[in-house]
Amino acid sequence: MPTTSPTVSNAHLQGHAFLADMLDDAYFPPALVRQGQQILLRLCARIERERPADGAALLALTHAATLEFNVLGEAFEAQDSELETAARENIAADFELVARSYGYDVDVEELISPREW
């Protein structure tokens, strides 16, 4: 069954290729990278739908997405890959871009603090 991507209305993010560095690296299984992209797109959709009132409310959403990446990290390992340095940097940069694109100024380490990757 095809997965429908959440619609993002934020002009800064509409044309953004999430996890582009990972897509360009054969070390990362493309299907799993696409799952990561979907996590970030769902995060954007939740921010647009729920409109967090402040940074603390935003963290509830980014932490939930980070936990999804924790589970996805296990899938990468099962396919002889992992969320290593390049992946961590790419994922973190996209989390930061999402937060800033919606007007939040939250440290990226706070955005992804429950990460296990």
PyMOL commands that set and color helices and strands:
alter all, ss='L'
color gray80, all
select helices_A, chain A and resi 11-14+20-23+30-50+55-78+85-101+108-111
alter helices_A, ss='H'
color red, helices_A
deselect
rebuild
show_as cartoon
